[in-house]
Amino acid sequence: MRAAGLRRGMRTRRELLAATGAVGAALLAGCGGTSESDASGSDSGGDTPSNLTHVDVTTPVDDAPVDSMPTPVRGDPNADVTLRVFEDYACPHCAHYATEIAPRVVENYAAPGEIRYEHHDFPIPVSEEWSWAGANAARAVQDGVGDEAFFEYTHLLFENQSAYVGAGETGYDVLATYAERVGADPVEAVRAAKGGTYDEVLKADRQAGIDDGVQGTPTVFVNGEKLDSFGYDAISSALDDALSG
């Protein structure tokens, strides 16, 4: 395992904000703050996949941690309008954004090449274990097979968030299964998830978010302007204004 157990010093105690009954309030609040509870109560609605891939990575590996990686991007990398979204892999509000809102943004703006869409990691952490493990596994997928697979994998993790967050060792089998499904090496995904291979990359992303005023997840920026909501209408309106400006 690469640098297992290290680079966890910044993981402060955290809490998952209770969801309000109103959808609008939830879209404003997101996940943030500090608490001791795990996010195993996530309501992302996924099911544990059948025929899980089990990976044994108990043998330590001496490879050095990765301290720099490109930002995952889709759409036109040279577009004049950039959307940045900061997410935590254990945040149920991020799961809602990733499964219900992001696909519409991608279909209407990124896929036609109108915008540059960036993913950024912001482990609050909602879960001390899975906020980091999910993000590390996703970065291993990016490192191994590229951005397209990264975004496909990220969608699968958010879509099936409840299958791995708080699931103990079985959760790592879920990470491995979906890595294999998108053509990545499941061993590398689990090794990264357990060993924190990409922690320095995640920390740098998190600090960049803090510097820009991110306090919870998901947080969306359009051309550097932080939006008050991560709802589709708010994002679409901001993108349309930026594209017509």
N, C-alpha and C positions, 0 to 999 in steps of 0.2 A: 504494500500500500504506500502511495507516495505521501511522505510527510504526514502520516496519519496522526490525527489528534492535534496538529499544530494550526496556527494562524486563526484561532478562534477568539482571540482576546477582545475583539471589538463587539462580540455578541452580547449585548446588554439585555437585561431583563425587559420583557415586553408584554403588552396585552393586545388582545384582539378586540377592537371596538365592537360593541354589540350592534347588530343591525337594527335599524329602526323599522317600523312597519311600512314607512313610505319609501317607494322606489327612488323618488327624487332625492330624499335625504341620504339614502344609501349611496347614490351616485356621487354625492358631494363628499361623504365621509370616507369611504374606502377603509383600508386597514391601517392602523397606526398605533402609536403609544407603546406601553410596556405592560407585561404581565407574566405570570408563571405558567399559565395554562397552554397546552398544546392546541393546535388547530385541527385536531382529529374530528371535530364536529363540522368540518367543511360541508357545504351543501352543493358542491359542484355537480353532483348527480351521476358521476361515473360509476362503472361496474368494474370489479377486479377481472382483468382479462383471464381467459382460460389458458391452460398449458403454459404456465409461467416459465420463463427462462431463468434457471438458477445459476448464479455465478459465484464461485468461491474465490475471494480475493483476500484471504486471511494471511497469505504470505507477503511480508513487506517487500516493497520495491524501492530502490534507491534513486529513482529518477528525480530530478529537480522540479520544484513547482513551477508552473507557468505564471509569469508576472505581467504579460501583455498579450492582448488579442484584439483583432479588429472588431468594431461594433457590428453586430448582426444587422444587415440591411436588406430590405426588399423594396420593389418599385424601381424608380430611376435614381441611381446613386448620385447623379449630377443635377437633380431637379432643384429648382429655385425655392421650393417649399419643402420644409423638413418637419415631420412629425416625430417626436421622441416620446416614448412611453416607458415609465419606470414601474417594474413589477416585482412582486414577491411570489415565489412558486407555491407558498402555502397559504396565500391570502385568498379567501373565497370571493372577494370583490374582484380580484384579478382574474379569477376563473370565470366570473360572469363577463368581464370585459373581453377576455380572450376568446370565449366561445360564442358570445352573442353580439358583440359590438365590433371587435377587430375584423372579423371576416367581412363585414359590410364596408368598413373603411378600406380594406385591401381591395375588395372587388370594385369599388367605385372610384378609388383614388390611386392606390399603389399599383395595382395590376395594369391599368391603362398608362402608367408611367407619368402621372401628373405630380406625384410627390416622392420624396425619399422617406421611407418608413424605418425608424430605428428602434430596436429593442434595447433597453437598459435594465440592468439588474439592481434591485434595491431590497436586499434582504433586511427587513426591519429589525430582527426577524420575527415573523408571526410564529414560527416554530423553530426552536433552537436547532433541531436536526434537519427538518425537511426544507426549510427556506434555503439553506445552503446546499443540501444534497441534491435537490431538484435542479438548482441553477448550475451546480458543478457538472451534473450529468449532461445537461443541455449544452454546456460549453464544450464538453468532450465530443458530443455529436458534431457541433460546429467545427471543432478542430479536426475531426476525422473526415467528415464528408460534406462540409460546407453549409452556407447560410440557408439554402432551400430546405435541407433536411433538418436544420436547427429549428426553423419555424414550424415545420410539420411536427417535429417532436414536441416542441413547446405547446402546440395546440393539443396534442394527445395528453400531455401531462395535466394541463389545466382542465381538459374535458373529463379526465379520470382522477382528479385531485384526491377524492375521498378514498381511492383504491391504494394510495401509498402514504399520504400524510397520516402519521400516527399509527401506521400498520406494522411497525417493528421490522424485523428482517424481511418479511414478505414484501414490504415496500420497495426494497432494493431489487427484488425479482421483477416487480412491476417496471421499474426504471430500465432494467435490462431488456425486458420483453419489448418495450416500445422502441428502445434503441435499435434492436435487431430489426424491428418492423420497418424502420426508415433507412436501413442499410448501413447502420453504424455498428461498431464493435461493442457488444454488450459488456464485455469484460472491462474495456476502457471506461465506459459510462459508469459502471458500478465502482470501479477503482477510484475514479475522480470523485464520485459522490461520497464515498466513505473516507477518502484520504484528503479531501479538500484541495485537489490539484490546482483548481482555478480560483482559490480564495482571494489571491491578491488582485486578480482581474475584477472580481465581484466587489471587493473593498474599494477599488479605484472608482468603479461605476457608482457605488453607493455614495462615496464622498463627493463626486461630481454632482450627484443629485442634491445632496445636502447643501452644497455651495449655491445651487440654483433655487433653493427654497423648498425642496421636496420634504414633506413631513409624513406622508403615508402613501399607500399604493391602492390602485394604480394612479399615477399622476401623469398627465399628458401635456406636452408643450407643442405649440405650433410656431415655428420660426422664432423660438426662444421665449414665447409668451406662455406662461403657465395658465391652463384653463381651470375654471372653477368647478367643472364637472367632467366626468369621463363618459357621459351619455353620448349616443350617436349624434343627436341633433346639435349639441354644443360643439362637437368635434367637426361635424360637417360644415356648420356655419363658419367656424374659424378657418377651416381649409378653403372654403369658397371665398372668403374675404381675402385671404392671403394670395390665392390664385388670381383674383381679379385686380389686386393692388398693383 
